[in-house]
């Protein structure tokens, strides 16, 4: 428990203190956000607000993770480093996207092909490495089997299939968080709740580890490095909370694609190493709805030449309907909290059922 608390505390402090430094540096460099033409009237005042604040989240997360290990003496693990590596790689893709937007003074950065190639490289490397590095019990960071609350043993992708699945999942989640990042604190607050949920899930897996010294308990989990996964999730959660201090409305800085793509990759990676890939759809329900709103808007418009929503992603639909920005944000946070609680409920109910049956 101590490494988790240390990682969270250090990451929170670093995020809160480092973010205003970035605000000053990026403001001097003119690294300001461009605003989509469709919402210029609502968000015109935000033009020029420093962006690329995701750098603060990444730095705080790494510092929290490293200090936790230095103080606790526990070795770093393949699972933790792979998830952090995936997060950082996608953060670099997002940073390049943000930087191009700033230099070209428009709301379009990397073209779709370049962004997809970046996501592809990060995803493939993660997937290939995640099914290697078996520990002494033969457990690898990720599994080639599809998972919901645990691995579904009857559905196996195989090595090649898993690489393809990982690419789809990672690019899907990174884009979903990216779509959600359109209002002050919306993506950061939602991500913090999802990450807090994964702290609980990975800690519960640690407490019910099939390879614990006391031996396997009823309903135990076959997961490699659950403690280190919890440390990563806690550091990331605290980094988001610290960043939210400055990103809450009215935002002093935006996370940009640097933060949103990184956080999306982080959530995808956590779902794979905790064997909860399908459960992530429940826990990250707000991100799913935001992504679906974009897909549905495109499909309906191309089919009928009519718009299903006033604007996609979904949060802008309510803004154009007259809701205040803070109202949209808080209500979406409420929905995110409900999704997380429902996900935790499903996870615990599964454990309880298996523990009682096996007893």
GUKOLSE-456346 format. One record per residue (C-alpha): residue number from 1; residue in three letters; y negated, x negated, z negated. Coordinates in Angstrom, 2 decimals. Example, Ala and Ser with C-alpha at 12.3 -4.5 7.8 and 13.67 -1.06 7.14 Angstrom:
(node 1,Ala,(4.50,-12.30,-7.80)),
(node 2,Ser,(1.06,-13.67,-7.14)),
This chain:
(node 1,Unk,(0.00,0.00,0.00)),
(node 2,Unk,(-2.42,-2.85,-0.82)),
(node 3,Unk,(-2.51,-4.30,2.75)),
(node 4,Unk,(-3.40,-0.85,4.10)),
(node 5,Unk,(-6.27,-0.43,1.64)),
(node 6,Unk,(-7.57,-3.96,2.25)),
(node 7,Unk,(-7.52,-3.48,6.03)),
(node 8,Unk,(-9.41,-0.20,5.74)),
(node 9,Unk,(-11.99,-1.51,3.27)),
(node 10,Unk,(-12.75,-4.70,5.21)),
(node 11,Unk,(-12.87,-2.91,8.54)),
(node 12,Unk,(-15.22,-0.25,7.17)),
(node 13,Unk,(-17.66,-2.83,5.80)),
(node 14,Unk,(-17.61,-4.92,8.98)),
(node 15,Unk,(-18.14,-1.85,11.17)),
(node 16,Unk,(-21.06,-0.54,9.11)),
(node 17,Unk,(-22.79,-3.93,8.93)),
(node 18,Unk,(-21.99,-5.25,12.41)),
(node 19,Unk,(-22.98,-2.13,14.37)),
(node 20,Unk,(-26.74,-2.33,13.57)),
(node 21,Unk,(-26.66,-5.97,14.65)),
(node 22,Unk,(-25.24,-4.87,18.00)),
(node 23,Unk,(-27.90,-2.17,18.24)),
(node 24,Unk,(-30.63,-4.81,17.96)),
(node 25,Unk,(-28.96,-7.22,20.39)),
(node 26,Unk,(-28.13,-4.59,23.01)),
(node 27,Unk,(-31.61,-3.05,22.71)),
(node 28,Unk,(-33.23,-6.43,23.41)),
(node 29,Unk,(-30.92,-6.95,26.40)),
(node 30,Unk,(-31.68,-3.49,27.77)),
(node 31,Unk,(-28.07,-2.34,27.55)),
(node 32,Unk,(-29.00,1.34,27.58)),
(node 33,Unk,(-26.90,4.39,28.47)),
(node 34,Unk,(-27.41,6.27,31.73)),
(node 35,Unk,(-27.11,10.07,31.54)),
(node 36,Unk,(-25.18,12.34,33.91)),
(node 37,Unk,(-27.48,14.33,36.18)),
(node 38,Unk,(-25.79,17.62,35.19)),
(node 39,Unk,(-26.92,17.28,31.56)),
(node 40,Unk,(-30.24,15.53,32.03)),
(node 41,Unk,(-32.17,18.44,30.50)),
(node 42,Unk,(-30.05,18.48,27.33)),
(node 43,Unk,(-29.61,14.73,26.91)),
(node 44,Unk,(-32.69,13.21,28.53)),
(node 45,Unk,(-33.86,11.79,25.19)),
(node 46,Unk,(-30.64,9.77,24.92)),
(node 47,Unk,(-31.34,7.75,28.03)),
(node 48,Unk,(-31.64,4.10,27.10)),
(node 49,Unk,(-29.70,4.39,23.83)),
(node 50,Unk,(-27.65,1.18,23.43)),
(node 51,Unk,(-24.06,1.51,24.59)),
(node 52,Unk,(-20.91,-0.64,24.47)),
(node 53,Unk,(-20.72,-0.01,20.72)),
(node 54,Unk,(-16.96,-0.03,21.05)),
(node 55,Unk,(-17.31,-3.79,20.59)),
(node 56,Unk,(-18.06,-3.11,16.91)),
(node 57,Unk,(-14.91,-1.00,16.55)),
(node 58,Unk,(-12.74,-3.70,18.12)),
(node 59,Unk,(-14.25,-6.52,16.05)),
(node 60,Unk,(-13.99,-4.55,12.80)),
(node 61,Unk,(-10.41,-3.55,13.54)),
(node 62,Unk,(-9.33,-7.14,14.20)),
(node 63,Unk,(-11.16,-8.52,11.17)),
(node 64,Unk,(-9.68,-5.85,8.90)),
(node 65,Unk,(-6.19,-6.54,10.22)),
(node 66,Unk,(-6.47,-10.33,9.93)),
(node 67,Unk,(-8.03,-10.32,6.45)),
(node 68,Unk,(-5.34,-7.92,5.24)),
(node 69,Unk,(-2.67,-10.40,6.29)),
(node 70,Unk,(-4.52,-13.41,4.92)),
(node 71,Unk,(-4.93,-11.75,1.53)),
(node 72,Unk,(-1.53,-10.11,1.37)),
(node 73,Unk,(0.51,-12.95,2.77)),
(node 74,Unk,(2.60,-10.60,4.90)),
(node 75,Unk,(3.42,-11.95,8.36)),
(node 76,Unk,(1.93,-10.34,11.44)),
(node 77,Unk,(4.46,-8.41,13.48)),
(node 78,Unk,(5.23,-7.78,17.11)),
(node 79,Unk,(4.43,-4.07,16.76)),
(node 80,Unk,(1.01,-4.62,15.23)),
(node 81,Unk,(-0.03,-7.37,17.63)),
(node 82,Unk,(1.17,-5.47,20.70)),
(node 83,Unk,(-0.80,-2.36,19.78)),
(node 84,Unk,(-3.89,-4.45,19.02)),
(node 85,Unk,(-3.43,-6.36,22.28)),
(node 86,Unk,(-3.19,-3.13,24.27)),
(node 87,Unk,(-6.30,-1.78,22.56)),
(node 88,Unk,(-8.26,-4.96,23.26)),
(node 89,Unk,(-7.15,-5.14,26.89)),
(node 90,Unk,(-8.33,-1.60,27.57)),
(node 91,Unk,(-11.52,-2.35,25.65)),
(node 92,Unk,(-12.17,-5.19,28.11)),
(node 93,Unk,(-11.66,-2.80,31.04)),
(node 94,Unk,(-14.12,-0.41,29.42)),
(node 95,Unk,(-16.60,-3.22,28.73)),
(node 96,Unk,(-16.61,-4.18,32.42)),
(node 97,Unk,(-17.14,-0.53,33.32)),
(node 98,Unk,(-20.08,-0.23,30.91)),
(node 99,Unk,(-21.61,-3.50,32.03)),
(node 100,Unk,(-21.58,-2.47,35.69)),
(node 101,Unk,(-23.20,0.86,34.79)),
(node 102,Unk,(-25.99,-0.98,32.99)),
(node 103,Unk,(-26.57,-3.54,35.73)),
(node 104,Unk,(-26.62,-0.92,38.48)),
(node 105,Unk,(-28.62,1.56,36.38)),
(node 106,Unk,(-26.33,4.49,37.17)),
(node 107,Unk,(-23.66,6.51,35.41)),
(node 108,Unk,(-20.84,5.10,37.54)),
(node 109,Unk,(-19.26,1.76,36.68)),
(node 110,Unk,(-15.93,0.45,37.93)),
(node 111,Unk,(-14.56,2.44,40.82)),
(node 112,Unk,(-11.45,4.51,40.18)),
(node 113,Unk,(-9.14,1.97,41.78)),
(node 114,Unk,(-10.42,-0.93,39.71)),
(node 115,Unk,(-10.19,1.06,36.47)),
(node 116,Unk,(-6.66,2.22,37.26)),
(node 117,Unk,(-5.60,-1.33,38.11)),
(node 118,Unk,(-6.94,-2.53,34.78)),
(node 119,Unk,(-5.09,0.23,32.94)),
(node 120,Unk,(-1.97,-0.54,34.96)),
(node 121,Unk,(-1.93,-4.24,34.05)),
(node 122,Unk,(-2.51,-3.53,30.33)),
(node 123,Unk,(0.11,-0.76,30.27)),
(node 124,Unk,(2.82,-2.68,32.11)),
(node 125,Unk,(2.40,-5.77,29.93)),
(node 126,Unk,(2.56,-3.66,26.78)),
(node 127,Unk,(5.59,-1.69,27.97)),
(node 128,Unk,(7.59,-4.76,29.01)),
(node 129,Unk,(6.89,-6.58,25.76)),
(node 130,Unk,(7.34,-3.50,23.55)),
(node 131,Unk,(11.01,-3.17,24.45)),
(node 132,Unk,(11.62,-6.80,23.61)),
(node 133,Unk,(11.27,-8.67,20.31)),
(node 134,Unk,(14.16,-6.96,18.53)),
(node 135,Unk,(14.20,-7.70,14.82)),
(node 136,Unk,(17.26,-8.64,12.75)),
(node 137,Unk,(18.35,-5.02,12.86)),
(node 138,Unk,(18.12,-4.81,16.64)),
(node 139,Unk,(15.04,-2.55,16.59)),
(node 140,Unk,(12.29,-3.19,19.14)),
(node 141,Unk,(8.62,-2.11,18.75)),
(node 142,Unk,(9.09,0.74,21.24)),
(node 143,Unk,(12.11,2.60,22.54)),
(node 144,Unk,(13.16,3.55,26.06)),
(node 145,Unk,(13.99,7.02,24.75)),
(node 146,Unk,(11.45,9.84,24.75)),
(node 147,Unk,(10.36,10.81,21.26)),
(node 148,Unk,(8.92,13.82,19.49)),
(node 149,Unk,(9.28,13.45,15.74)),
(node 150,Unk,(11.91,10.78,16.31)),
(node 151,Unk,(13.68,9.40,19.37)),
(node 152,Unk,(15.34,12.08,21.47)),
(node 153,Unk,(18.53,10.17,22.20)),
(node 154,Unk,(19.62,12.41,25.08)),
(node 155,Unk,(16.47,11.58,27.08)),
(node 156,Unk,(16.39,7.90,27.99)),
(node 157,Unk,(14.04,6.45,30.62)),
(node 158,Unk,(15.71,3.09,30.99)),
(node 159,Unk,(13.58,-0.04,31.13)),
(node 160,Unk,(11.88,0.69,34.47)),
(node 161,Unk,(11.38,4.36,33.64)),
(node 162,Unk,(9.82,3.45,30.32)),
(node 163,Unk,(7.29,1.15,32.01)),
(node 164,Unk,(6.28,4.02,34.30)),
(node 165,Unk,(6.13,6.45,31.39)),
(node 166,Unk,(4.02,4.01,29.36)),
(node 167,Unk,(1.53,3.66,32.19)),
(node 168,Unk,(1.17,7.43,32.53)),
(node 169,Unk,(0.82,7.91,28.76)),
(node 170,Unk,(-1.61,5.05,28.20)),
(node 171,Unk,(-3.85,5.85,31.16)),
(node 172,Unk,(-3.70,9.55,30.26)),
(node 173,Unk,(-4.73,9.05,26.63)),
(node 174,Unk,(-7.41,6.48,27.42)),
(node 175,Unk,(-8.96,8.83,29.97)),
(node 176,Unk,(-8.65,11.79,27.58)),
(node 177,Unk,(-10.63,10.00,24.87)),
(node 178,Unk,(-13.09,8.86,27.53)),
(node 179,Unk,(-13.67,12.48,28.60)),
(node 180,Unk,(-14.23,13.50,24.98)),
(node 181,Unk,(-16.88,10.83,24.46)),
(node 182,Unk,(-19.82,12.91,25.66)),
(node 183,Unk,(-21.59,13.91,22.45)),
(node 184,Unk,(-22.79,11.97,19.42)),
(node 185,Unk,(-19.82,11.22,17.19)),
(node 186,Unk,(-17.42,13.62,18.90)),
(node 187,Unk,(-14.86,11.08,20.09)),
(node 188,Unk,(-15.32,8.74,17.13)),
(node 189,Unk,(-14.89,11.46,14.51)),
(node 190,Unk,(-11.91,12.98,16.27)),
(node 191,Unk,(-10.25,9.58,16.72)),
(node 192,Unk,(-10.79,8.77,13.03)),
(node 193,Unk,(-8.88,11.93,12.04)),
(node 194,Unk,(-6.02,11.18,14.42)),
(node 195,Unk,(-5.82,7.59,13.16)),
(node 196,Unk,(-5.81,8.80,9.55)),
(node 197,Unk,(-2.85,10.98,10.49)),
(node 198,Unk,(-1.03,7.94,11.83)),
(node 199,Unk,(-1.70,6.06,8.60)),
(node 200,Unk,(0.15,8.87,6.80)),
(node 201,Unk,(2.98,8.99,9.35)),
(node 202,Unk,(3.62,5.24,9.43)),
(node 203,Unk,(3.36,4.99,5.63)),
(node 204,Unk,(5.92,7.79,5.28)),
(node 205,Unk,(8.18,5.97,7.73)),
(node 206,Unk,(7.80,2.85,5.57)),
(node 207,Unk,(8.80,4.80,2.45)),
(node 208,Unk,(11.82,6.20,4.30)),
(node 209,Unk,(12.86,3.17,6.34)),
(node 210,Unk,(16.52,3.15,7.35)),
(node 211,Unk,(16.56,-0.62,6.78)),
(node 212,Unk,(15.00,-0.64,3.32)),
(node 213,Unk,(16.71,-2.96,0.78)),
(node 214,Unk,(17.94,0.08,-1.14)),
(node 215,Unk,(19.82,1.26,1.95)),
(node 216,Unk,(19.29,4.21,4.31)),
(node 217,Unk,(18.09,7.43,2.71)),
(node 218,Unk,(18.57,10.96,4.08)),
(node 219,Unk,(16.12,11.60,6.91)),
(node 220,Unk,(15.16,7.92,7.25)),
(node 221,Unk,(13.36,6.46,10.27)),
(node 222,Unk,(14.40,3.71,12.66)),
(node 223,Unk,(11.01,2.13,13.28)),
(node 224,Unk,(10.17,-1.56,13.53)),
(node 225,Unk,(7.31,-2.77,11.29)),
(node 226,Unk,(6.05,0.54,9.82)),
(node 227,Unk,(3.84,-1.26,7.28)),
(node 228,Unk,(2.03,-3.28,9.93)),
(node 229,Unk,(1.57,-0.16,12.05)),
(node 230,Unk,(-0.06,1.53,9.06)),
(node 231,Unk,(-2.34,-1.49,8.60)),
(node 232,Unk,(-3.45,-1.30,12.26)),
(node 233,Unk,(-4.06,2.45,12.05)),
(node 234,Unk,(-5.99,2.08,8.78)),
(node 235,Unk,(-8.18,-0.72,10.16)),
(node 236,Unk,(-8.94,1.30,13.30)),
(node 237,Unk,(-9.63,4.48,11.33)),
(node 238,Unk,(-12.10,2.70,9.05)),
(node 239,Unk,(-13.75,1.01,12.04)),
(node 240,Unk,(-14.34,4.43,13.60)),
(node 241,Unk,(-15.76,5.81,10.35)),
(node 242,Unk,(-18.11,2.84,9.98)),
(node 243,Unk,(-19.23,3.19,13.58)),
(node 244,Unk,(-19.72,6.92,13.06)),
(node 245,Unk,(-22.38,6.10,10.47)),
(node 246,Unk,(-24.59,4.95,13.35)),
(node 247,Unk,(-23.10,7.10,16.10)),
(node 248,Unk,(-23.57,10.47,14.36)),
(node 249,Unk,(-26.30,12.68,15.80)),
(node 250,Unk,(-28.84,11.51,16.65)),
(node 251,Unk,(-26.84,8.49,17.75)),
(node 252,Unk,(-28.37,5.04,17.47)),
(node 253,Unk,(-25.61,3.61,19.67)),
(node 254,Unk,(-22.79,4.92,21.89)),
(node 255,Unk,(-19.25,3.52,21.96)),
(node 256,Unk,(-19.19,3.63,25.76)),
(node 257,Unk,(-16.04,3.13,27.78)),
(node 258,Unk,(-15.53,-0.05,25.75)),
(node 259,Unk,(-14.66,2.12,22.77)),
(node 260,Unk,(-13.21,5.23,24.37)),
(node 261,Unk,(-10.70,3.48,26.63)),
(node 262,Unk,(-9.68,1.17,23.79)),
(node 263,Unk,(-9.16,4.04,21.34)),
(node 264,Unk,(-7.16,6.02,23.89)),
(node 265,Unk,(-4.87,3.05,24.45)),
(node 266,Unk,(-4.58,2.56,20.71)),
(node 267,Unk,(-3.45,6.16,20.17)),
(node 268,Unk,(-0.91,5.89,22.99)),
(node 269,Unk,(0.43,2.63,21.57)),
(node 270,Unk,(0.71,4.06,18.06)),
(node 271,Unk,(2.63,7.07,19.35)),
(node 272,Unk,(5.17,4.77,21.03)),
(node 273,Unk,(5.75,2.37,18.15)),
(node 274,Unk,(6.07,5.24,15.64)),
(node 275,Unk,(8.40,7.18,17.97)),
(node 276,Unk,(6.09,10.23,18.07)),
(node 277,Unk,(5.03,10.35,21.71)),
(node 278,Unk,(5.23,14.14,22.12)),
(node 279,Unk,(3.90,14.82,18.61)),
(node 280,Unk,(0.76,12.98,19.68)),
(node 281,Unk,(0.02,15.91,22.00)),
(node 282,Unk,(-0.24,18.13,18.91)),
(node 283,Unk,(-2.14,15.65,16.73)),
(node 284,Unk,(-4.59,14.79,19.51)),
(node 285,Unk,(-5.00,18.40,20.59)),
(node 286,Unk,(-8.76,18.13,21.13)),
(node 287,Unk,(-8.30,15.18,23.48)),
(node 288,Unk,(-5.61,17.12,25.36)),
(node 289,Unk,(-7.86,20.16,25.81)),
(node 290,Unk,(-10.75,18.00,27.01)),
(node 291,Unk,(-8.56,16.29,29.61)),
(node 292,Unk,(-7.00,19.58,30.73)),
(node 293,Unk,(-10.44,21.12,31.17)),
(node 294,Unk,(-11.33,18.39,33.67)),
(node 295,Unk,(-8.05,18.81,35.57)),
(node 296,Unk,(-8.35,22.60,35.67)),
(node 297,Unk,(-11.98,22.44,36.77)),
(node 298,Unk,(-11.05,20.21,39.70)),
(node 299,Unk,(-8.00,22.26,40.71)),
(node 300,Unk,(-9.78,25.61,40.54)),
(node 301,Unk,(-12.88,24.34,42.34)),
(node 302,Unk,(-10.86,22.80,45.17)),
(node 303,Unk,(-8.79,25.97,45.51)),
(node 304,Unk,(-11.49,28.63,45.21)),
(node 305,Unk,(-14.82,26.79,45.43)),
(node 306,Unk,(-15.67,28.34,42.08)),
(node 307,Unk,(-16.08,26.68,38.71)),
(node 308,Unk,(-13.76,27.69,35.90)),
(node 309,Unk,(-16.17,26.27,33.29)),
(node 310,Unk,(-19.91,25.84,33.38)),
(node 311,Unk,(-19.15,22.14,33.20)),
(node 312,Unk,(-16.22,19.89,32.34)),
(node 313,Unk,(-15.26,18.25,30.02)),
(node 314,Unk,(-14.96,21.33,27.84)),
(node 315,Unk,(-17.60,20.43,25.23)),
(node 316,Unk,(-20.34,20.61,27.87)),
(node 317,Unk,(-19.26,24.17,28.74)),
(node 318,Unk,(-20.31,25.32,25.27)),
(node 319,Unk,(-23.48,23.25,25.34)),
(node 320,Unk,(-24.57,24.90,28.59)),
(node 321,Unk,(-23.66,28.26,27.04)),
(node 322,Unk,(-26.39,27.68,24.45)),
(node 323,Unk,(-24.55,26.10,21.52)),
(node 324,Unk,(-26.44,23.35,19.72)),
(node 325,Unk,(-24.89,19.91,20.18)),
(node 326,Unk,(-24.18,19.53,16.46)),
(node 327,Unk,(-22.49,22.93,16.43)),
(node 328,Unk,(-20.16,21.90,19.24)),
(node 329,Unk,(-19.37,18.59,17.54)),
(node 330,Unk,(-18.62,20.06,14.12)),
(node 331,Unk,(-16.49,22.88,15.53)),
(node 332,Unk,(-14.51,20.42,17.63)),
(node 333,Unk,(-14.05,18.27,14.53)),
(node 334,Unk,(-12.70,21.34,12.72)),
(node 335,Unk,(-10.24,21.91,15.57)),
(node 336,Unk,(-9.27,18.22,15.47)),
(node 337,Unk,(-8.59,18.50,11.75)),
(node 338,Unk,(-6.43,21.57,12.27)),
(node 339,Unk,(-4.45,19.77,15.00)),
(node 340,Unk,(-3.88,16.79,12.71)),
(node 341,Unk,(-2.77,18.97,9.80)),
(node 342,Unk,(-0.39,20.88,12.05)),
(node 343,Unk,(1.03,17.60,13.36)),
(node 344,Unk,(1.58,16.28,9.83)),
(node 345,Unk,(3.19,19.59,8.91)),
(node 346,Unk,(5.66,19.34,11.79)),
(node 347,Unk,(6.44,15.72,10.91)),
(node 348,Unk,(7.05,16.46,7.23)),
(node 349,Unk,(9.05,19.62,7.94)),
(node 350,Unk,(11.38,17.64,10.19)),
(node 351,Unk,(11.91,15.02,7.48)),
(node 352,Unk,(12.44,17.68,4.84)),
(node 353,Unk,(14.98,19.52,6.97)),
(node 354,Unk,(16.99,16.39,7.73)),
(node 355,Unk,(16.80,15.13,4.17)),
(node 356,Unk,(18.08,18.44,2.78)),
(node 357,Unk,(20.84,18.79,5.39)),
(node 358,Unk,(22.07,15.23,4.89)),
(node 359,Unk,(22.10,15.67,1.13)),
